Amino acid sequence: LKLTLENATAARKEAGCLRFDVLRHEKEPDRFFFYEVYRTPDDHKAHQGTAHYLRWKEGVGDLLAEPRVGSRYLNVSPQDAEWM
């Protein structure tokens, strides 16, 4: 959790990061969900090259009960202009 919070806090300071939420499952406290919003796909890719992301990725690898799953969604509401 410490590495995750450090990564999320640093990511929120990135110019292209609009939102980075860390959520904990209500009944399974070891299960987390990250909700991230970046201005562009390139901003997300840049995040994945940062020192804080790489430190997180390396540090949590052995702690995962199952492989990470990333899902991409397209924005519906609020409209993109309302985020920026």
N, CA, C and O of each residue as an XYZ file, in Angstrom:
336
protein
N       0.832     -1.190      0.000
C       0.000      0.000      0.000
C       0.877      1.254      0.000
O       0.559      2.244     -0.659
N       1.974      1.201      0.740
C       2.863      2.359      0.785
C       3.372      2.727     -0.606
O       3.316      3.894     -0.994
N       3.866      1.750     -1.356
C       4.355      2.011     -2.712
C       3.236      2.523     -3.615
O       3.454      3.410     -4.440
N       2.057      1.970     -3.459
C       0.923      2.381     -4.275
C       0.552      3.832     -4.004
O       0.307      4.597     -4.937
N       0.509      4.208     -2.741
C       0.167      5.585     -2.400
C       1.247      6.560     -2.848
O       0.940      7.675     -3.270
N       2.508      6.150     -2.762
C       3.593      6.996     -3.260
C       3.465      7.196     -4.769
O       3.637      8.310     -5.264
N       3.168      6.131     -5.494
C       3.002      6.215     -6.946
C       1.815      7.109     -7.294
O       1.934      7.980     -8.157
N       0.698      6.913     -6.652
C      -0.500      7.702     -6.946
C      -0.274      9.179     -6.641
O      -0.668     10.040     -7.427
N       0.350      9.475     -5.517
C       0.601     10.862     -5.129
C       1.517     11.549     -6.139
O       1.263     12.687     -6.534
N       2.566     10.870     -6.552
C       3.487     11.438     -7.540
C       2.813     11.563     -8.902
O       3.025     12.547     -9.609
N       2.003     10.573     -9.274
C       1.324     10.615    -10.576
C       0.389     11.818    -10.659
O       0.291     12.449    -11.712
N      -0.291     12.141     -9.579
C      -1.216     13.281     -9.582
C      -0.505     14.597     -9.878
O      -1.148     15.567    -10.278
N       0.804     14.643     -9.687
C       1.579     15.849     -9.969
C       2.040     15.924    -11.421
O       2.549     16.958    -11.854
N       1.868     14.845    -12.176
C       2.254     14.837    -13.582
C       1.294     15.726    -14.374
O       0.088     15.731    -14.127
N       1.843     16.469    -15.317
C       1.025     17.406    -16.102
C      -0.134     16.714    -16.821
O      -1.211     17.296    -16.950
N       0.070     15.495    -17.283
C      -0.957     14.806    -18.048
C      -1.923     13.980    -17.231
O      -2.864     13.411    -17.786
N      -1.718     13.898    -15.925
C      -2.603     13.096    -15.071
C      -3.725     13.974    -14.539
O      -3.480     14.964    -13.850
N      -4.946     13.605    -14.861
C      -6.101     14.353    -14.391
C      -6.681     13.761    -13.115
O      -7.300     14.465    -12.318
N      -6.475     12.456    -12.927
C      -7.036     11.796    -11.748
C      -6.328     10.464    -11.527
O      -6.023      9.745    -12.479
N      -6.071     10.147    -10.266
C      -5.508      8.841     -9.908
C      -6.075      8.487     -8.543
O      -5.604      8.979     -7.518
N      -7.082      7.635     -8.536
C      -7.745      7.209     -7.310
C      -7.296      5.798     -6.952
O      -7.135      4.947     -7.827
N      -7.098      5.561     -5.677
C      -6.777      4.227     -5.168
C      -7.952      3.815     -4.297
O      -8.252      4.466     -3.295
N      -8.614      2.736     -4.680
C      -9.780      2.259     -3.941
C      -9.496      0.878     -3.365
O      -8.830      0.055     -3.992
N     -10.014      0.635     -2.155
C      -9.861     -0.662     -1.485
C     -11.228     -1.330     -1.451
O     -12.239     -0.693     -1.157
N     -11.242     -2.612     -1.754
C     -12.483     -3.378     -1.738
C     -13.078     -3.383     -0.332
O     -12.358     -3.547      0.652
N     -14.359     -3.208     -0.248
C     -15.057     -3.122      1.044
C     -14.936     -4.397      1.880
O     -14.761     -4.325      3.096
N     -15.028     -5.554      1.238
C     -15.036     -6.821      1.983
C     -13.747     -7.624      1.825
O     -13.524     -8.594      2.550
N     -12.915     -7.229      0.896
C     -11.628     -7.894      0.676
C     -10.539     -6.828      0.765
O     -10.129     -6.285     -0.261
N     -10.067     -6.523      1.962
C      -9.156     -5.393      2.148
C      -7.800     -5.517      1.452
O      -7.052     -4.541      1.387
N      -7.479     -6.680      0.940
C      -6.230     -6.840      0.191
C      -6.432     -6.652     -1.311
O      -5.489     -6.820     -2.085
N      -7.642     -6.307     -1.731
C      -7.951     -6.106     -3.153
C      -8.120     -4.614     -3.402
O      -8.855     -3.929     -2.692
N      -7.420     -4.122     -4.435
C      -7.438     -2.698     -4.762
C      -7.837     -2.482     -6.214
O      -7.706     -3.367     -7.060
N      -8.324     -1.284     -6.472
C      -8.684     -0.853     -7.824
C      -8.110      0.543     -8.010
O      -8.266      1.404     -7.144
N      -7.451      0.765     -9.133
C      -6.902      2.088     -9.440
C      -7.711      2.684    -10.582
O      -7.929      2.043    -11.610
N      -8.144      3.902    -10.386
C      -8.888      4.628    -11.417
C      -8.017      5.796    -11.843
O      -7.790      6.733    -11.078
N      -7.530      5.728    -13.081
C      -6.603      6.738    -13.576
C      -7.175      7.409    -14.816
O      -7.733      6.747    -15.692
N      -7.029      8.734    -14.882
C      -7.463      9.494    -16.049
C      -6.287     10.352    -16.498
O      -5.740     11.134    -15.720
N      -5.909     10.195    -17.755
C      -4.828     10.973    -18.354
C      -5.388     11.742    -19.548
O      -6.340     11.302    -20.194
N      -4.786     12.891    -19.831
C      -5.253     13.718    -20.951
C      -5.179     12.955    -22.270
O      -6.102     13.016    -23.083
N      -4.090     12.246    -22.476
C      -3.889     11.534    -23.742
C      -3.252     10.176    -23.470
O      -2.690      9.962    -22.396
N      -3.333      9.256    -24.431
C      -2.624      7.979    -24.278
C      -1.114      8.182    -24.088
O      -0.472      7.414    -23.372
N      -0.553      9.205    -24.722
C       0.879      9.473    -24.557
C       1.203      9.897    -23.127
O       2.277      9.578    -22.616
N       0.286     10.612    -22.477
C       0.506     10.988    -21.082
C       0.537      9.755    -20.188
O       1.336      9.681    -19.254
N      -0.326      8.793    -20.471
C      -0.312      7.550    -19.692
C       0.979      6.778    -19.940
O       1.582      6.233    -19.015
N       1.383      6.744    -21.179
C       2.634      6.056    -21.513
C       3.816      6.729    -20.806
O       4.714      6.047    -20.312
N       3.815      8.054    -20.758
C       4.878      8.783    -20.064
C       4.880      8.430    -18.578
O       5.942      8.289    -17.971
N       3.695      8.288    -17.997
C       3.594      7.890    -16.589
C       4.296      6.558    -16.358
O       4.981      6.373    -15.352
N       4.121      5.641    -17.288
C       4.708      4.313    -17.137
C       6.232      4.309    -17.257
O       6.868      3.287    -17.003
N       6.813      5.429    -17.637
C       8.263      5.556    -17.696
C       8.851      6.330    -16.528
O      10.066      6.510    -16.451
N       8.004      6.787    -15.622
C       8.496      7.568    -14.484
C       9.155      6.680    -13.435
O       8.881      5.483    -13.347
N      10.026      7.293    -12.647
C      10.722      6.548    -11.592
C       9.732      6.010    -10.567
O       9.891      4.885    -10.093
N       8.709      6.797    -10.213
C       7.765      6.332     -9.185
C       6.938      5.150     -9.681
O       6.649      4.238     -8.908
N       6.554      5.151    -10.958
C       5.805      4.015    -11.502
C       6.685      2.764    -11.549
O       6.265      1.681    -11.142
N       7.907      2.928    -12.051
C       8.802      1.773    -12.161
C       9.142      1.198    -10.789
O       9.250     -0.019    -10.640
N       9.312      2.058     -9.787
C       9.563      1.607     -8.413
C       8.343      0.818     -7.904
O       8.494     -0.230     -7.276
N       7.150      1.328     -8.179
C       5.923      0.637     -7.774
C       5.822     -0.723     -8.460
O       5.588     -1.741     -7.808
N       6.001     -0.730     -9.779
C       5.855     -1.968    -10.554
C       6.813     -3.048    -10.079
O       6.436     -4.213     -9.946
N       8.050     -2.656     -9.824
C       9.044     -3.623     -9.344
C       8.740     -4.061     -7.913
O       8.920     -5.228     -7.565
N       8.285     -3.137     -7.096
C       8.069     -3.421     -5.682
C       6.857     -4.267     -5.364
O       6.840     -4.965     -4.350
N       5.834     -4.218     -6.214
C       4.608     -4.952     -5.894
C       4.485     -6.281     -6.641
O       3.588     -7.073     -6.352
N       5.360     -6.523     -7.577
C       5.243     -7.721     -8.404
C       5.063     -9.013     -7.631
O       4.214     -9.830     -7.989
N       5.838     -9.214     -6.582
C       5.764    -10.450     -5.799
C       4.604    -10.452     -4.810
O       4.317    -11.480     -4.197
N       3.941     -9.320     -4.649
C       2.841     -9.226     -3.687
C       1.475     -9.528     -4.310
O       0.488     -9.701     -3.595
N       1.424     -9.591     -5.620
C       0.143     -9.750     -6.297
C      -0.375    -11.180     -6.198
O       0.355    -12.132     -6.474
N      -1.629    -11.326     -5.807
C      -2.264    -12.644     -5.729
C      -2.633    -13.151     -7.114
O      -2.762    -14.356     -7.328
N      -2.801    -12.232     -8.049
C      -3.131    -12.584     -9.431
C      -2.534    -11.514    -10.330
O      -2.222    -10.419     -9.862
N      -2.371    -11.811    -11.607
C      -1.769    -10.825    -12.511
C      -2.606     -9.541    -12.595
O      -3.833     -9.568    -12.504
N      -1.897     -8.416    -12.773
C      -2.597     -7.145    -12.959
C      -3.409     -7.196    -14.246
O      -2.998     -7.812    -15.230
N      -4.555     -6.548    -14.227
C      -5.409     -6.459    -15.403
C      -5.664     -4.992    -15.680
O      -6.147     -4.266    -14.810
N      -5.344     -4.556    -16.880
C      -5.612     -3.173    -17.280
C      -6.750     -3.155    -18.278
O      -6.761     -3.936    -19.229
N      -7.688     -2.285    -18.069
C      -8.809     -2.132    -18.993
C      -8.879     -0.678    -19.420
O      -8.731      0.223    -18.594
N      -9.098     -0.449    -20.684
C      -9.200      0.905    -21.216
C     -10.667      1.201    -21.530
O     -11.383      0.364    -22.080
N     -11.087      2.387    -21.172
C     -12.457      2.819    -21.424
C     -12.430      4.137    -22.172
O     -11.474      4.903    -22.056
N     -13.474      4.402    -22.936
C     -13.644      5.683    -23.609
C     -14.603      6.532    -22.794
O     -15.604      6.034    -22.277
N     -14.298      7.786    -22.684
C     -15.083      8.700    -21.876
C     -16.465      8.960    -22.484
O     -16.596      9.150    -23.693
N     -17.475      8.963    -21.642
C     -18.839      9.293    -22.045
C     -19.295     10.564    -21.323
O     -19.770     11.507    -21.957
N     -19.151     10.584    -20.011
C     -19.586     11.737    -19.231
C     -18.802     11.801    -17.938
O     -18.658     10.771    -17.280
N     -18.292     12.938    -17.542
C     -18.404     14.222    -18.233
C     -17.586     14.228    -19.521
O     -16.675     13.416    -19.683
N     -17.904     15.125    -20.422
C     -17.186     15.209    -21.695
C     -15.744     15.619    -21.438
O     -15.438     16.260    -20.432
N     -14.865     15.243    -22.354
C     -13.440     15.515    -22.180
C     -13.163     16.971    -21.852
O     -12.312     17.249    -21.007
N     -13.842     17.897    -22.481
C     -13.595     19.315    -22.253
C     -13.867     19.707    -20.796
O     -13.281     20.668    -20.300
N     -14.741     18.980    -20.112
C     -15.044     19.282    -18.729
C     -13.930     18.827    -17.783
O     -13.829     19.340    -16.669
N     -13.095     17.877    -18.206
C     -11.974     17.415    -17.407
C     -10.811     18.385    -17.499
O     -10.064     18.578    -16.541
N     -10.673     18.982    -18.654
C      -9.467     19.753    -18.950
C      -9.675     21.169    -18.694
O      -8.763     21.972    -18.889
